[in-house]
Every structure is written in structure tokens, then in C-alpha cells.
Amino acid sequence: MNSSRSDVCCAFDSPILDRVLPPVLILEFVFGLLGNFLALWMFTFYMDTWKPNSVYLTHLAVADSVVLFCLPFRADYYWRGKDWIYGDIPCRILLFLLAANRAAGIFFLTAVAVDRYLKIVRPRNPINRLGLGYALWVSVGLWGLIFLATGYLLASEHFFYNSNRTQCESFNICMGVTPLSIWHNAFYVIQFFLPTAIVAFCTIRITWQLRNRTLDKRGKIKRAVQFVAAVALIFITCFFPSTMSRIAVWILKVWYDECRHFEEANLAFYTTVCFTYFNSVLNPVVYYFSSPSFSGSFRKALNKLRGRSDDKEPTQSTDSNFSTVDGDGI
């Protein structure tokens, strides 16, 4: 360690993480890849009508599929006792992809929630008539924002050395403060709380709309409430634990400047980060329940694979062409 306290960074041994995380990450990789590839297959070959929600969910599925290929490398890293053997550039790319996926998961799920809110609560809003071009531009804008917010991870080395091992981390606890470290930590927290507030607002307003609507023939508003509530549940399950554990590190840094005080907080953070990757496993479940048409088309495709006729499928599942609310698709 450097003699200057501001230059000290803490590198911890975590034998519990080294034993527990590799099998967890591999399971997330296997189940997440199966679910997301299936979702992309559905979007590609069974999407009769494209709507804004389907655009956002497709981008989300692509982001999840890409980042899932990072998990075996992360599992190998922990299996070796937090020793990165693949060099500097792969380390930068992996950390960038992990950070970008977290932001993409949050941003595109928020976009879906806002779209549901506009369709149900503000059906006369001009945005509802802008169509696919608008959704594509929103997606491009979100990817641009994600790259601007996380691209700096590609610009510098993220190695920390502990004994004979090389740690590849973007969240090591350092006593010094730099503009990039402030932004790195601040964005990690802001990208959770601001979208969560938006999703909570959308959920409350759609729920209120359901209570005030006496006629909901096909249960469209009720399904939209369930869908947005599922998005909120993913936020709480996957992103809330790691956000709070990161805030705990900030609080500790106010009171302490010695590494021994941060070991438990560091363990809590890297344990809860696994929940962040779990969103890539849960997102395909959200796709399935996003619309009766999506689930109906899934069953139709499954029947084709099994060689069964789908002639007896109810017409309701095909009439709406992936419709969730008033003819607007997922």
C-alpha cells in the first residue's frame, strides 16, 4: 500500500465468495441464456405486429444475452480466488458490459413502464401516435446515454493486486476520491432511485385507473398493472440490495479510513451484485406475462416444435397481435 492514505485501496480475500459465487453465476448463465434466446426467437419469428414495447423488450433481451456471456469469465475469476488471468483489455470490456447491462436493464424496463402508463392513463397523448420510429429513437438515445455514463470504464486499467493475484474490479474501496470514482458510485445509485420513482409513479397511476374504470372487458388494465408491478418487483429484487450495500460503503467512508472496517461491507456488496445479474434470468418471465398474446404465441410455437396442431388455439390470443391495452402491443 502507498504511504499516502488517500491512495490506499482495499483488496480483500473472500473465500466464501470464491466458493459460492461460481456455481450461482453458471446457473444464471444457463437459465438466462435459454430464456433470452427463446425470447429473441419469439420476437424474431413470431412477432406479427411490432409496437413500442416490443422494441424496448427486444433491446433488453439483446443486452441480457450479450452480458450473460460475461458470467462464465466472472465465475472463473472467483473460482481462482479473485485472480484475473485474461489481461487488461478483456477486464475493461467485461466491467463495461456488466455496468452497461445493469443500466440497460433499468432503463428499458422503465421505458416499458412509461409506455404502459401513457397508453392507459394518457391515451390521448400525442406520443402514443408516434409509432415505431419514436421507439427506435428512444432506444438509440438510451444506448447513447448508457455509453456516455459507463464508457469511461474502457479508458483505464482496473487491476488491484492482492498477494500474487490480480483483481479485476471497478468497485474496489479506495480511501481517495477522484471525479471518476464519484461519478461511478453516484451513477450506480442514481440509476436505481430515479427510475424506481418513475416505475412506482406509473404503477400507482395505472392501479388507480383500474380502480376508477368500471368496465375492463378483457382485463387489459389489470394485466398492465400486473406487468408494471412485475417490473417493480425486479427493481426491488435485483437492484435494490446492491444499491443499499454500496450506500453503506459510502457511510462507512465518512467514519473510517482503514481497510479492516470495510471487509463485511465489501462482502455484502459483491454478494448482492449477483442479484443484479439475476435480472437477466427474470426478464424473460416478464416478457411471457407482458401479454396474453405473447404467452399464446409461445404456446403456439411450442406446439409446432412438438408437432401438434394449433387449430384449436383461442382466437383471443391472435386477434390482438401481441396486444396489451386497447390494441397496443407489447
FENHU-V658727 format. One line per field, one symbol per residue. psi: psi as a letter, one per 20 degrees, with the letter a starting at -180 (. if undefined). Layout:
psi=???
This chain:
psi=qqhphiipqpoqpmhghhhghghghgghgghgggghhgghgghgijogpprghhgghghghggghghhihhhhhghghhjllopjjrgghgggghghgghggggggghhghgghghgghghmhjphhijhbhgghghggggghgggghhihhiiirqkpppocjqopnqikqoqhrpqhhhggghghhghiggghhhgggggggghghhghiohomgjkghghhghghhhghhgggghhgghghhhhhggghhhhqkphhijghhgggghghhhhghihhhhghhgggjhqhhghghghghhhghjkqqkhjpqhhiihimlpgoljpr.
